[in-house]
């Protein structure tokens, strides 16, 4: 089932609809050398919103990636002041809310 989900996400990110103005996607992979955990992540951004999913695989799982986190983030610049306010929401693998962080970023 996971193979079909990954294939569907990959197909959606390269379709002509996904290339619409304002919509951006990213996919990445990383490995934690100490814990031997492989991660694959993807994100979709549109306007002020970004949704990111992370799948993890341990050495014991042997390439059976499991959903580990979902992030729903929002960032809104305030005019041309160089100030951006943001809110980052994290959810666990059961889509249970785990944390919210709000803040401001100053660029100068």
DRENRODREN-882872 format. One record per atom (N, C-alpha, C): x, y, z. Coordinates in steps of 0.02 Angstrom, whole numbers, padded with zeros to 5 digits, always signed. Example, Ala and Ser with C-alpha at 12.3 -4.5 7.8 and 13.67 -1.06 7.14 Angstrom:
residues 2
+00660-00284+00390;+00615-00225+00390;+00660-00165+00390;+00642-00112+00354;+00684-00053+00357;+00645+00002+00394;
***
This chain:
residues 108
+00041-00060+00000;+00000+00000+00000;+00043+00063+00000;+00097+00062+00039;+00142+00119+00042;+00172+00135-00026;+00187+00083-00065;+00215+00093-00132;+00166+00133-00175;+00102+00119-00169;+00052+00155-00208;+00046+00227-00186;+00050+00238-00121;+00046+00306-00096;+00105+00347-00121;+00165+00319-00117;+00225+00354-00140;+00221+00368-00214;+00198+00319-00253;+00191+00328-00325;+00140+00383-00341;+00086+00385-00304;+00035+00436-00316;+00061+00506-00300;+00097+00512-00244;+00126+00577-00226;+00177+00599-00279;+00218+00552-00302;+00268+00569-00354;+00234+00590-00418;+00181+00557-00437;+00145+00575-00498;+00113+00644-00492;+00086+00659-00432;+00054+00724-00422;+00105+00781-00425;+00165+00769-00399;+00215+00823-00397;+00243+00839-00465;+00240+00793-00513;+00267+00807-00579;+00213+00822-00631;+00151+00820-00610;+00096+00835-00657;+00094+00909-00673;+00061+00925-00727;+00057+00996-00747;+00018+01037-00696;-00029+01007-00660;-00066+01044-00609;-00019+01066-00554;+00029+01023-00535;+00075+01040-00481;+00122+01095-00500;+00130+01107-00565;+00175+01160-00587;+00142+01228-00591;+00082+01233-00564;+00045+01296-00565;+00084+01350-00526;+00072+01411-00546;+00107+01466-00513;+00089+01469-00439;+00140+01476-00397;+00129+01481-00326;+00133+01416-00289;+00132+01360-00324;+00135+01294-00292;+00205+01267-00300;+00235+01247-00245;+00302+01218-00249;+00305+01153-00208;+00346+01108-00231;+00353+01043-00198;+00427+01029-00186;+00441+00987-00137;+00509+00964-00126;+00507+00894-00098;+00559+00856-00113;+00567+00788-00089;+00639+00780-00068;+00651+00745-00013;+00719+00735+00010;+00727+00671+00049;+00788+00654+00061;+00804+00594+00100;+00864+00608+00143;+00868+00576+00201;+00926+00584+00245;+00933+00522+00288;+00993+00514+00316;+01008+00457+00359;+01043+00482+00421;+01018+00463+00480;+01050+00479+00543;+01101+00424+00557;+01164+00440+00557;+01216+00390+00564;+01219+00359+00633;+01201+00397+00685;+01204+00370+00753;+01147+00321+00766;+01086+00339+00746;+01028+00297+00761;+01011+00249+00704;+01045+00256+00647;+01034+00214+00588;+00961+00217+00565;+00934+00278+00565;+00866+00289+00541;+00868+00325+00474;+00835+00296+00424;+00829+00327+00358;+00763+00366+00357;+00763+00425+00328;+00702+00465+00324;+00692+00488+00252;+00630+00489+00232;+00610+00517+00168;+00556+00569+00184;+00563+00629+00157;+00514+00680+00172;+00493+00714+00107;+00432+00741+00108;+00407+00779+00052;+00365+00836+00079;+00364+00890+00040;+00323+00947+00061;+00291+00980+00001;+00235+01010+00014;+00198+01048-00036;+00182+01116-00005;+00198+01169-00042;+00186+01237-00018;+00143+01274-00068;+00095+01311-00040;+00054+01355-00082;+00037+01416-00040;+00057+01474-00065;+00044+01535-00028;+00081+01535+00038;+00044+01545+00092;+00075+01548+00159;+00079+01480+00193;+00051+01428+00162;+00046+01362+00195;+00095+01312+00166;+00123+01270+00210;+00166+01215+00191;+00147+01153+00230;+00139+01097+00195;+00124+01033+00227;+00183+00987+00212;+00212+00958+00265;+00270+00914+00258;+00254+00847+00291;+00272+00793+00258;+00265+00726+00288;+00334+00694+00290;+00346+00654+00342;+00409+00619+00350;+00396+00545+00362;+00429+00503+00323;+00426+00430+00332;+00494+00407+00358;+00494+00362+00406;+00557+00337+00435;+00562+00262+00430;+00624+00238+00425;+00639+00168+00422;+00700+00155+00466;+00696+00107+00511;+00754+00088+00552;+00788+00028+00521;+00849+00014+00543;+00885-00044+00517;+00847-00109+00530;+00812-00112+00586;+00773-00172+00603;+00712-00180+00558;+00684-00124+00534;+00624-00127+00492;+00640-00151+00421;+00701-00144+00399;+00724-00168+00334;+00681-00140+00277;+00684-00074+00268;+00651-00040+00212;+00574-00040+00216;+00546-00042+00276;+00474-00035+00285;+00462+00034+00315;+00456+00083+00272;+00448+00152+00294;+00380+00162+00327;+00379+00197+00383;+00318+00213+00420;+00312+00288+00428;+00251+00313+00424;+00239+00384+00434;+00260+00402+00505;+00302+00453+00512;+00323+00472+00579;+00296+00540+00600;+00296+00589+00555;+00270+00655+00573;+00235+00688+00513;+00191+00733+00530;+00159+00777+00482;+00164+00847+00510;+00185+00895+00469;+00191+00964+00491;+00147+01008+00447;+00110+01052+00477;+00070+01102+00441;+00093+01170+00465;+00127+01206+00422;+00159+01269+00441;+00130+01327+00400;+00128+01385+00431;+00105+01446+00399;+00156+01501+00412;+00171+01541+00361;+00217+01598+00368;+00190+01656+00326;+00184+01714+00357;+00156+01773+00323;+00202+01832+00332;+00231+01857+00277;+00270+01919+00282;+00224+01979+00296;+00250+02027+00332;+00212+02087+00347;+00239+02143+00303;+00206+02154+00247;+00227+02206+00200;+00298+02199+00178;+00334+02255+00174;+00404+02254+00155;+00449+02271+00214;+00425+02257+00275;+00461+02275+00336;+00518+02227+00352;+00521+02169+00320;+00571+02120+00337;+00550+02077+00396;+00486+02080+00415;+00461+02040+00470;+00414+01987+00442;+00423+01926+00466;+00379+01871+00447;+00353+01838+00511;+00288+01830+00517;+00260+01793+00574;+00244+01722+00550;+00252+01674+00595;+00242+01604+00575;+00210+01564+00631;+00181+01508+00610;+00152+01460+00656;+00167+01390+00628;+00200+01349+00668;+00218+01281+00649;+00179+01232+00692;+00143+01187+00660;+00103+01136+00694;+00130+01067+00678;+00142+01027+00729;+00167+00959+00720;+00115+00908+00742;+00110+00854+00704;+00064+00799+00718;+00103+00734+00717;+00083+00685+00757;+00118+00621+00758;+00090+00576+00703;+00111+00512+00703;+00091+00465+00651;+00017+00448+00652;-00017+00463+00706;-00090+00453+00710;-00129+00518+00698;-00095+00569+00672;-00122+00635+00660;-00148+00668+00724;-00117+00651+00780;-00133+00684+00843;-00086+00743+00851;-00115+00801+00867;-00075+00862+00874;-00024+00853+00930;+00039+00870+00915;+00091+00863+00967;+00120+00930+00989;+00123+00980+00944;+00148+01045+00966;+00131+01100+00916;+00130+01161+00942;+00122+01221+00900;+00174+01272+00923;+00209+01300+00875;+00259+01352+00889;+00239+01413+00849;+00237+01472+00882;+00224+01534+00847;+00283+01580+00858;+00296+01622+00809;+00354+01667+00816;+00357+01717+00761;+00410+01756+00761;+00423+01807+00710;+00496+01802+00690;+00507+01812+00625;+00575+01812+00598;+00589+01881+00570;+00647+01910+00588;+00665+01976+00565;+00723+01970+00516;+00715+01998+00457;+00768+01997+00406;+00792+02068+00395;+00859+02076+00398;+00887+02143+00386;+00953+02136+00352;
***
